[in-house]
Amino acid sequence: MKASKTTYGIAAALGAALALLVVFVFLRPSDRDVATPYADFERDLADGKIVEVRIDGANYRYRVARDGPMRKTTGPRATLASIIAMRPRGDGPPPKVWCER
């Protein structure tokens, strides 16, 4: 039995749709760290917008919203005093802080 051109067209369309689905599932922009200036990190920290910070020396990865993308920045080397000072201006809770090293 010989396949028709319509069958090949449908198969090609389904294959292309599957390939696009795989690309969008595995290469979501939220999986990548977004580079930001250190001044933006300080401003968001003071405003109480940051919920999580991961520090590795002078490299900071942080999340502004609970399910938002991780952002990254480079600033001064973290010290115990600078970690303790990571409190918002208002009465909101401080971010969760992890030191990678």
Backbone as ProteinMPNN parsed JSONL, in Angstrom:
{"seq_chain_A": "MKASKTTYGIAAALGAALALLVVFVFLRPSDRDVATPYADFERDLADGKIVEVRIDGANYRYRVARDGPMRKTTGPRATLASIIAMRPRGDGPPPKVWCER", "coords_chain_A": {"N_chain_A": [[0.844, -1.171, 0.0], [0.541, 2.189, -0.797], [1.603, 5.283, 0.558], [-0.099, 8.393, 0.728], [0.334, 11.817, -0.467], [-0.882, 13.505, 1.309], [-0.81, 12.098, 3.711], [1.967, 12.09, 4.22], [2.296, 14.859, 4.521], [0.76, 15.396, 6.808], [2.188, 13.876, 8.679], [4.648, 15.207, 8.606], [3.884, 17.726, 9.599], [3.031, 17.039, 12.191], [5.459, 16.099, 13.211], [7.012, 18.451, 13.14], [5.561, 20.017, 14.94], [5.919, 18.543, 17.295], [8.698, 18.768, 17.584], [8.931, 21.555, 18.047], [7.534, 21.709, 20.471], [9.234, 20.246, 22.167], [11.501, 21.907, 22.126], [10.492, 24.264, 23.341], [9.771, 23.279, 25.854], [12.157, 22.346, 27.038], [13.957, 24.452, 26.777], [13.151, 26.75, 28.168], [12.894, 30.231, 28.917], [12.813, 30.849, 31.65], [14.467, 29.062, 32.874], [16.989, 29.945, 32.663], [19.577, 32.017, 34.018], [19.139, 35.448, 34.62], [21.061, 38.186, 33.826], [21.861, 40.952, 35.845], [22.508, 44.371, 36.905], [24.471, 45.149, 39.828], [23.479, 47.256, 41.335], [20.719, 47.136, 40.857], [20.119, 44.79, 42.225], [20.684, 45.601, 44.882], [18.735, 47.619, 45.173], [16.305, 46.173, 44.843], [16.581, 44.477, 47.02], [16.535, 46.259, 49.2], [13.946, 47.184, 48.892], [12.495, 45.01, 49.635], [11.75, 43.032, 47.833], [13.082, 40.714, 47.137], [13.17, 37.226, 47.516], [14.887, 35.116, 47.823], [18.359, 34.392, 48.068], [21.409, 33.338, 46.75], [24.707, 32.96, 47.477], [27.947, 32.992, 46.217], [30.909, 33.623, 46.915], [31.757, 36.461, 45.312], [29.692, 36.361, 43.588], [26.28, 36.582, 43.039], [23.19, 35.0, 43.068], [19.81, 35.45, 42.671], [16.281, 35.553, 43.494], [13.409, 37.269, 42.624], [10.574, 36.999, 42.635], [8.569, 34.317, 43.94], [8.233, 32.163, 42.078], [9.679, 33.142, 40.004], [12.288, 33.843, 37.527], [15.744, 32.999, 38.163], [18.052, 35.495, 38.926], [21.213, 36.972, 38.195], [24.15, 38.492, 39.51], [27.165, 40.364, 40.007], [29.092, 41.403, 42.684], [30.487, 43.048, 45.582], [32.605, 40.98, 47.611], [30.95, 38.736, 49.702], [30.378, 39.173, 53.166], [29.983, 38.216, 56.619], [28.751, 40.33, 57.965], [27.604, 41.742, 55.808], [25.752, 39.897, 54.943], [24.053, 39.651, 57.141], [23.031, 42.195, 57.058], [21.202, 42.117, 55.013], [18.383, 43.008, 54.928], [15.055, 44.071, 54.418], [13.788, 47.466, 54.037], [11.248, 47.939, 55.171], [8.798, 46.254, 57.247], [8.792, 43.716, 56.292], [9.596, 40.199, 55.732], [13.01, 39.026, 55.835], [15.077, 37.968, 53.033], [15.617, 34.49, 52.149], [18.79, 33.177, 52.631], [21.537, 31.617, 51.153], [24.789, 30.391, 51.421], [27.062, 29.395, 49.162], [29.699, 28.59, 49.332]], "CA_chain_A": [[0.0, 0.0, 0.0], [1.343, 3.384, -0.984], [1.133, 6.428, 1.343], [-0.415, 9.546, -0.107], [1.017, 13.058, -0.127], [-1.565, 14.043, 2.483], [-0.273, 11.383, 4.874], [3.302, 12.635, 4.469], [2.127, 16.228, 5.004], [0.298, 15.325, 8.2], [3.306, 13.37, 9.478], [5.64, 16.284, 8.706], [3.337, 18.758, 10.492], [3.09, 16.511, 13.555], [6.869, 16.071, 13.606], [7.44, 19.823, 13.41], [4.906, 20.439, 16.183], [6.601, 17.848, 18.393], [10.023, 19.383, 17.738], [8.742, 22.853, 18.701], [7.158, 21.454, 21.854], [10.447, 19.849, 22.885], [12.343, 23.096, 22.267], [9.901, 25.171, 24.318], [9.751, 22.66, 27.184], [13.5, 22.206, 27.596], [14.731, 25.683, 26.675], [12.345, 27.862, 28.677], [13.711, 31.338, 29.402], [12.854, 30.887, 33.11], [15.525, 28.174, 33.357], [18.279, 30.629, 32.54], [19.787, 33.141, 34.92], [19.076, 36.752, 33.97], [22.12, 39.043, 34.359], [21.41, 42.282, 36.24], [23.524, 45.162, 37.602], [24.462, 45.013, 41.28], [22.623, 48.318, 41.882], [19.343, 46.633, 40.838], [20.04, 43.839, 43.335], [20.602, 46.366, 46.129], [17.441, 48.303, 45.217], [15.272, 45.167, 45.09], [16.789, 43.989, 48.382], [16.049, 47.296, 50.125], [12.492, 47.292, 48.752], [11.872, 43.792, 50.147], [11.221, 42.244, 46.723], [13.851, 39.493, 46.959], [12.752, 36.152, 48.42], [15.935, 34.107, 47.947], [19.684, 34.805, 47.599], [22.47, 32.319, 46.826], [25.964, 33.705, 47.369], [29.162, 32.222, 45.985], [31.975, 34.618, 46.875], [31.265, 37.754, 44.832], [28.606, 36.09, 42.645], [24.987, 36.5, 43.698], [22.025, 34.566, 42.291], [18.662, 35.777, 43.518], [14.952, 35.421, 42.909], [12.544, 38.356, 43.075], [9.28, 36.383, 42.934], [8.727, 32.918, 44.351], [8.393, 31.296, 40.917], [10.338, 33.904, 38.946], [13.607, 33.342, 37.119], [16.907, 33.384, 38.967], [18.85, 36.573, 38.354], [22.581, 36.899, 38.699], [24.914, 39.725, 39.511], [28.467, 40.276, 40.657], [29.293, 42.56, 43.549], [31.572, 42.845, 46.537], [32.652, 39.677, 48.273], [30.024, 38.717, 50.833], [30.893, 38.955, 54.513], [28.903, 37.932, 57.556], [28.041, 41.581, 58.222], [26.768, 42.094, 54.655], [24.641, 38.943, 54.897], [23.133, 40.044, 58.209], [22.419, 43.466, 56.661], [20.254, 41.894, 53.919], [17.038, 43.142, 55.457], [14.321, 45.138, 53.728], [13.536, 48.694, 54.806], [9.98, 47.833, 55.892], [8.65, 45.192, 58.228], [8.693, 42.432, 55.603], [10.594, 39.199, 56.112], [14.241, 39.039, 55.038], [15.148, 36.846, 52.081], [16.368, 33.301, 52.541], [20.145, 33.35, 52.118], [22.398, 30.454, 51.142], [26.185, 30.62, 51.031], [27.477, 28.199, 48.432], [31.021, 28.146, 49.787]], "C_chain_A": [[0.89, 1.236, 0.0], [0.734, 4.538, -0.184], [0.91, 7.625, 0.421], [0.373, 10.774, 0.354], [0.395, 13.69, 1.115], [-1.028, 13.394, 3.751], [1.114, 11.891, 5.225], [3.227, 14.064, 5.016], [1.692, 16.265, 6.457], [1.431, 14.865, 9.112], [4.376, 14.45, 9.658], [5.16, 17.378, 9.649], [3.379, 18.292, 11.944], [4.531, 16.46, 14.066], [7.396, 17.455, 13.937], [6.825, 20.336, 14.7], [5.576, 19.799, 17.393], [7.983, 18.448, 18.643], [9.916, 20.74, 18.423], [8.362, 22.69, 20.169], [8.377, 21.091, 22.694], [11.351, 21.055, 23.118], [11.791, 24.019, 23.343], [9.889, 24.581, 25.728], [11.141, 22.669, 27.799], [14.325, 23.481, 27.561], [13.911, 26.888, 27.102], [13.263, 28.974, 29.158], [13.801, 31.387, 30.924], [13.932, 29.976, 33.685], [16.893, 28.846, 33.331], [18.366, 31.751, 33.551], [19.801, 34.43, 34.108], [20.129, 37.648, 34.617], [21.573, 40.437, 34.644], [22.556, 43.042, 36.894], [23.374, 44.999, 39.12], [23.575, 46.072, 41.93], [21.153, 47.888, 41.887], [19.123, 45.634, 41.966], [19.881, 44.574, 44.66], [19.251, 47.054, 46.269], [16.313, 47.327, 45.529], [15.367, 44.612, 46.509], [16.246, 44.988, 49.399], [14.529, 47.428, 50.072], [11.761, 46.052, 49.252], [11.291, 42.897, 49.071], [11.882, 40.876, 46.595], [13.421, 38.453, 47.986], [13.86, 35.14, 48.677], [17.237, 34.649, 47.367], [20.642, 33.637, 47.778], [23.783, 33.03, 46.521], [27.112, 32.726, 47.196], [30.297, 33.227, 45.803], [31.417, 35.98, 46.506], [30.126, 37.59, 43.832], [27.315, 35.862, 43.425], [23.953, 36.009, 42.687], [20.822, 34.787, 43.192], [17.363, 35.684, 42.735], [14.068, 36.514, 43.492], [11.169, 37.805, 43.452], [9.489, 34.904, 43.217], [8.959, 31.986, 43.162], [9.086, 31.994, 39.759], [11.694, 33.321, 38.584], [14.697, 33.788, 38.089], [17.633, 34.489, 38.21], [20.24, 36.461, 38.928], [23.241, 38.257, 38.594], [26.244, 39.461, 40.195], [28.675, 41.552, 41.443], [30.465, 42.324, 44.483], [31.478, 41.474, 47.189], [31.793, 39.727, 49.535], [30.763, 38.443, 52.139], [29.703, 38.654, 55.416], [28.08, 39.19, 57.825], [27.135, 41.961, 57.045], [25.577, 41.14, 54.523], [23.595, 39.299, 55.956], [22.383, 41.319, 57.817], [21.398, 43.312, 55.533], [18.832, 41.868, 54.455], [16.332, 44.248, 54.687], [14.1, 46.334, 54.637], [12.292, 48.569, 55.677], [9.993, 46.701, 56.913], [8.598, 43.811, 57.593], [9.782, 41.47, 56.038], [11.862, 39.333, 55.27], [14.262, 37.876, 54.075], [15.88, 35.662, 52.7], [17.717, 33.402, 51.861], [20.911, 32.043, 52.253], [23.787, 30.879, 50.728], [26.69, 29.332, 50.416], [28.847, 27.698, 48.89], [31.264, 28.574, 51.185]], "O_chain_A": [[1.881, 1.298, 0.728], [-0.476, 4.762, -0.224], [1.648, 7.83, -0.543], [0.994, 10.771, 1.417], [1.092, 14.345, 1.89], [-0.816, 14.074, 4.755], [1.415, 12.103, 6.4], [4.016, 14.434, 5.885], [2.193, 17.067, 7.244], [1.611, 15.411, 10.201], [4.944, 14.587, 10.741], [5.954, 17.908, 10.426], [3.727, 19.069, 12.833], [4.783, 16.749, 15.236], [8.141, 17.623, 14.902], [7.495, 21.019, 15.475], [5.774, 20.462, 18.411], [8.388, 18.616, 19.794], [10.727, 21.05, 19.295], [8.823, 23.454, 21.017], [8.529, 21.58, 23.813], [11.91, 21.203, 24.204], [12.55, 24.509, 24.178], [9.988, 25.327, 26.702], [11.281, 22.974, 28.984], [15.324, 23.57, 28.275], [13.972, 27.938, 26.462], [14.307, 28.695, 29.749], [14.777, 31.918, 31.453], [14.279, 30.099, 34.859], [17.845, 28.344, 33.928], [17.358, 32.364, 33.903], [20.404, 34.492, 33.036], [20.098, 37.854, 35.83], [20.905, 41.034, 33.8], [23.493, 42.419, 37.393], [22.279, 44.744, 39.621], [22.978, 45.811, 42.974], [20.415, 48.23, 42.811], [18.064, 45.627, 42.593], [19.032, 44.208, 45.474], [18.678, 47.075, 47.358], [15.463, 47.607, 46.374], [14.348, 44.311, 47.13], [15.571, 44.6, 50.353], [13.894, 47.744, 51.078], [10.53, 46.039, 49.292], [10.421, 42.077, 49.363], [11.301, 39.967, 46.003], [13.317, 38.749, 49.176], [13.789, 34.382, 49.645], [17.237, 35.284, 46.312], [20.679, 33.017, 48.841], [23.953, 33.622, 45.455], [27.231, 31.752, 47.939], [30.608, 33.632, 44.683], [30.687, 36.589, 47.289], [29.644, 38.581, 43.284], [27.268, 35.052, 44.351], [23.854, 36.542, 41.582], [20.817, 34.359, 44.346], [17.342, 35.728, 41.505], [13.985, 36.668, 44.71], [10.657, 38.14, 44.52], [10.476, 34.314, 42.78], [9.808, 31.099, 43.242], [9.079, 31.481, 38.64], [12.188, 32.414, 39.254], [14.579, 34.821, 38.747], [17.802, 34.414, 36.993], [20.431, 35.92, 40.017], [22.932, 39.059, 37.712], [26.417, 38.451, 40.877], [28.46, 42.651, 40.932], [31.333, 41.497, 44.206], [30.398, 40.893, 47.298], [31.903, 40.656, 50.334], [31.651, 37.593, 52.204], [28.552, 38.82, 55.013], [26.853, 39.126, 57.905], [26.023, 42.448, 57.254], [24.515, 41.536, 54.043], [22.394, 39.252, 55.691], [21.229, 41.502, 58.202], [20.782, 44.301, 55.136], [18.164, 40.834, 54.435], [16.95, 45.255, 54.343], [14.211, 46.228, 55.859], [12.286, 49.048, 56.811], [11.046, 46.257, 57.372], [8.379, 42.824, 58.296], [10.774, 41.876, 56.643], [11.786, 39.718, 54.103], [13.545, 36.895, 54.272], [16.654, 35.811, 53.645], [17.797, 33.677, 50.664], [20.937, 31.433, 53.322], [23.945, 31.649, 49.78], [26.739, 28.297, 51.08], [29.115, 26.497, 48.836], [32.325, 28.293, 51.742]]}, "name": "protein", "num_of_chains": 1, "seq": "MKASKTTYGIAAALGAALALLVVFVFLRPSDRDVATPYADFERDLADGKIVEVRIDGANYRYRVARDGPMRKTTGPRATLASIIAMRPRGDGPPPKVWCER"}
